[in-house]
Amino acid sequence: MADRHPARHPARGVDDGEPRRPTRACLGGRLVATDRTGPRPPGPLRTCIGCRRTDSRSALLRVVLGQGEHGPAVVPDPGRRRPGRGAWLHPSVSCLDLAVRRRAFGRALRSAAGPDTTQVARWVESLAQGQPSQMHENRKRV
């Protein structure tokens, strides 16, 4: 079947005179993949469940569903090694408040009951105050 609008859709392999868009860009001496919005940061991108912005893994805190004193609880996973379904959150009080207000933890971690977020709140607040959290003190230094 012939194309009804050949002017809009040139045949494959035919040079239409326009330069092809590059799929890689040079950024600081390194080749980085690009898309329609420009160069992307190298590495995997994750979405914060509070503000819904994407960022690199290193800028976000991973949280998992664990067992608390009174049922399911959200547990911070700064080492990104705990088993189970994880969610990602910017380690800021504003993103934590947004996630709690929107009830994003229950949806992201697929929990029927609203999980307790006090452990994550303590971790984020201690990070905001500049105090090292207990989890960072117990980590093995290499």
N, C-alpha and C positions, 0 to 999 in steps of 0.2 A: 504494500500500500504506500503510495507516495505521500510525502509530507505536504500538507495543505498550505503551509506558510514557509517556503524555503528561505525567504529573506530573513526571517527571525531565527531560524535554526540552520546554520551552515552545516554542510556534510562533515562527517568526522574525517579528520586528517587534512582538511582543507585549511590553509593559512588564511585567516581573516584579516591579517594586517595588524592586529592588536597584540602587544607583548603579553606573554603568559605570566600569570601571577606566580611569584616564587612560593615554594612550600617551605622554605627555610630562610631564615634571616641571620645575618651576622650580628651578634650582640656582645660587645666586649671581647672580641676575638674568638667567641664560641658560636657555633651554629645552633640555633634554637628553632624549634618548630613554630610555625605561625598558623593563624587562622584568619577569619575575616576581621577580627578586632585587633590584630597586630601580634607581636611576639608574646608567647606564653612563657611563664617561668618554667625552668626545667624541673622535672620531677612530677609526681602525682599531685593532683588538686583534690581538695575535699571541701565540702560545704558546711559552714557553721550552722548549727540548728537554732541558734539564737537570732543572728542578723541575716542569715541566708546568703551571705557572701562567700565566694570561693577563695581559698587561700592554700598555700602549700602545707604539707603535713607538719613541717617543723614549726609553723606558726600557730597550729591548733592543738588543743588538748583532746586526747581520746578519752572517752568515758564508756564504761561498760555497766551492765546490770549485774549487781551482786546481791548477796543476802545481808540485810541489815537486821537490827534488833527486832523491828516490828514489821517485817515483810521485805519486799524488794527495795533495794537502794541503789542509787547511781554512785559508782565508785570511779574516782579518777585513775587513769592509766597513763602516766607520763612516759613510761617506758614503751608503750604501745605493744605489749606482749601478752596481756591477759586474754584468756580464751573467751569466746562468746561474741555476740553481735555488739558492735561498737558504734558510737556516734561521735561527732567532732564538734568542738566548741572553742571559740576564741577564749583564752584565759583572762577575761575581763569581767568585771561585775556587771557592766551594762548588757553584755551578751547573755550572761547567766540569768539576769532578771527577765530579759526578753524570752528566753527559752522556758523559764518557769511560768511566766504569764501566758504564753501560748500553749502550754502543756506539750511541748515538743519532745521531752524526754520519753514519755510514754509511747508516743507514736514512733519515734526513731528507734527505740529499743524494743518495740513490739511487746509492750507490757500492758496487760489488761487493767491492772490497778495503777494508780499514780504513784511512781516510785519516790522514795525519800531522797532529797537532794542535799542534805546537810553536809555530807562528806565533801562533795564537790564545792559547795559554798565556802567551807572552811579552807579548802586548798586554794581556791581563787583569791579569797581575801588575804590569806597569808602571802601569796605571790604579789598581790597589789601593794601590800605593806612593806615588801622587800625582805620579809623573813623567809629563810629556807624552810620548806615544808618537811615533815617527817619522812616523807617518801623519798625526797632527794638526799637526806642525810644517811639513809640506810642503803643507798645504792653503792655498788662496788665501783671504786675508782680505778681506771685503767691507765 
